[in-house]
């Protein structure tokens, strides 16, 4: 399963194989802690299913894949992570090797990768499915990779308005960064799945059944000492800062750090992640299981 395929030449491939991918690797420990409560929800979902083959879509540096592999470690199972980012997949493989994990990783676009038919019994994702340029095509491809009745469980962000922590940097930096690109509703990116009806439509059109979409609000945190690196490297502001001079960078980072002060509690930064928990399953051949 550890096959590297060529990246599609699209914007997401360029983004995640450039600064965004490298920044994510450099901030891995902070992000793992930050999103651990969400990864735990997917590990719990995996724990309710028998040993089998698990695919982690948009696995990043592998935290969720490795957690599920540890859960399934003593069983006859296979955990595979797929991501379009070569830097993140390299980091994931290094982590797996260090802990002696059976997890395997594929550097490819899950929208177009030639998975073997009926290869996985459970497909999961923590914030990895919002970046497809053709989501219906992507979920058709993923359904092709699923066994009959295979489960699909993923977590995606709700809207920007419900996640003020995630847009704090942009709002604070906007007066100082006139070239900061605005987010485009529905475009591939963090909030692409903000609309519940859109998620349901995508899954139905791609052939998934038993669709269940529920809002969840999850308490998350990161170390205060990691906040400056987080806000200066990640997201639209982190990307734009790479193009700015040192004076502008300093002014922006100072303004943005001040804007995050309401979230700081001692040596921690705390916020609530407003997300969707999405469940569905692949159809059974020869029958409707709705």
N, C-alpha and C positions, 0 to 999 in steps of 0.2 A: 504493500500500500504506500510505501514511502517514495512516491514518484513525483519528480518536479516537472511541471509543465510550463510552457511559455505564458507570460502574462498577456492579457488583452491590452491593446494600446489605448486604453481609455483614461479619463481623468482620475478615477479612483486608483488605478494601478500606479499612475505617476505620483499621486499624492502619498500613498502608503508605502511606496518604495523609495520615497524621498524623505523630506524633513519629518513628516508626520510619523512615519514608521520608525525612524531613528529616535525621535523624541519619545515615542511610546516605550521603546526598549530602555532608554535612559531613565525613564520614570516608572519602570516596571514595578518596583517594590511599593511605591506610593499608590499606584493604581490598583495593584492586587489587594492592598489593604482597603482601599476606598470602595471597591466593588465586591469584596468578599461576601457580604450578606446576600448579594444577588447571585453570586456563584453558588452559595450554599443552597439556594432555592432549587437550582438545577440539579445539584448533587442529590438533593432529597427526592426530586422527581425520578432520577435514575435509580435510586435505592428501592423504589417500589416496583421495578421491573426486573425480571430474571436476567441472569448473565446473558450477554449478547454483544452485538457489535454497535458501538456508539460513534456517531459523527458529531463533532463540535464545529459549527459553521462560523467562520470569522473568528477563529480561535485566538488571534493575537499572539501573545507570548506564552500561551498554553496553560494559564492558571486553572481554568475550568476543566480542560481536557485532562490535566494531570490529577486534579482532585477526583474526577470520576474514575480515572485509572486506579487511583489508590483505593477507592471504594470497591472496585471490581477486581482488585489485584489477585485475590485468592481464587477467583472464579475463572471459568473458561470464557474470557471476554476479550474484546479488542476495542481500544479507544483511539480514534483518529481525529486529529484536528486539521482543518484546512483554512488557509488564509492567503490573500493575494500579496501580502507583504513579505518579501524575502528577509529583511532584517528581523522581523518578528518571528518568522518561522525558524530562522537560525538560532534565535534566543530560546525558543521553545524546545528545539532539539537538544540544545546544550543543557537546559534544565532537566529534560528527561534522562539524558545520559548521566548527569550528576547524581540523580536519585535512583538510578537503576529502574526507571519506569518502563513498562511495556507500551506506553503510548507512542503513537507514530504520527508524523506530520507531513502534510502535502502543501507545497507552495503552488497555489493555483487559484483561479477564480471559480468559486462554487457555482456560479451561473452557467458556466460553459464546460467545466471539467468533465471528462469522460469517465464518470464513475461506472463501476460494474453494476449491472442491473441487480436489484434486490440485495444490496450489500450491507444495509444497516437496519437494525431493529429499533433504534432510537436516534433521533436527530435533535440536537440541542443548540442553543446559541445565547450568549450573553452579549447583547449589543452588536451582533455581527451580521444582521440580515437587512440593515437599513441602507446599505450602500450599493445595491444592485441597480444598474441603469435600466434593466427590464425585469422587475420583480416577478411577474407572472412566468416568464421564461425560466427564471432562476428556480422558482418553487416547483415548476414542472420537472426540471432537471433533478432537483432534490427528491421529488416523489419517485422518479425513475430509480433513484439510488436506494429507496426504502423497500423493505420487505412488506408483504401483505399485512396490513393492520399496524405497521410500525408507528410509533408515537413521534410527534413533533412537539417540542416544548421550547419556546424562546421568550426572551425578555427584550422589550424595546422601549425607548423613551416615549412618554406622552408628549404634549406640546411644550414649546419654549415658555409660554406664560405660566405653566405649572411647575417649571423647573428654573426658578430665578437664579439659583446658584450657578447653573450651567451657562447663563448668559450675562452674568455679572461682569466678566472681563470685557465683553464686547460693548456693553452699555457704558462702562467707565472709560474705555479707550476711544470710543467713537469721536469725541471732540478733538482728540489729538492725532487720530489716524484717519484722515479724510478718504483714503483709498481702501479702507477696510470694507471688503465685499459684504453685502447684505445676504442673509440666508434666504434661499428661495423655497417657499412652501412646496412640499412634495418632492423636491429634488433629492437625489441620493445624498445622504448625510445623517447626522445625529437624529434629527426630528422628522425624518421621512415617513415614519409610521405613526405620527401623532394622531391621525384620524382613524378611529376604530373601524368605521365603515370601509375605509380603504383597505385595511388589513384583511377584513373579512372577504371583501371582493377579490383581492389578490389570491387568497387561499382557495376560495371556491372556484375561481377561473382556472387555477392550476391543479384542481382535482383532489384537494384535501377535504376530508370529511370530519364531522364531529367537532366543529370549530367552537372554541370557548375562549373569549377574550375578556379578561378581568383587570380592573385597575388595581395596582398595588402601590403603596407608599412605604418606602424602605429607608430606615435611618442609616446613613453612611457617614464615614469620617476619614480623615487623613491627618497625619502629623502636621502641626503648624510649621515645623521646620522644613517641610517639603512643599509648602504653599508657593513660595516664590518661584521655584523651578517649575511647578505645575502651571502657574498662570503665565509664565514667560515663554513656555515651550509648546504648550498644547492648544488645540482649538484654532479658530480663525485669527485671534490676536497673536498667539504664538507663531503662527505661520507668517503673518504680516511683519512681525518684529524682525524676522530674518532679513527683510529688505530695507530696514531703517538704519539710520546712523546711531552712534552710541548715545548722543545727547537725547534724541527722541526716545530711544529705548528706555533710558533712565527715567524720563518724565512719565512715560506710559506705565512702566512697572510700578512706579511710586503711586500713581493715581489708582491703578487697578488694585494694588495691595490694600490701599486704604478702603476701597469699596468692599473688600471681602471682610472687613473688620466685624460686621454683625454676625458672621458665622464662626468667629474664633471664640473658643471656650478653653482658656488656659493653653495647654500644649497641644490641643486638638482643634481641628476645623470640622464642624458638624453641619450636615445638611440632609434634606429629605429628597430621595430620588423618586419622582413620580413616573411610574412605568406601566406598561401593559405586561401581564403574564398571559401568554398565548399558548393554547393547547389545541392539537388536532391529531388526526391519524390518517395514514394512507388507507385507501379502500381495499377491501378484500376482493379478490378476483371472483367474478360470478355472482356478486351480491352487493346490495346497498346496506351499509351499516349505520346510516344516519339515525 
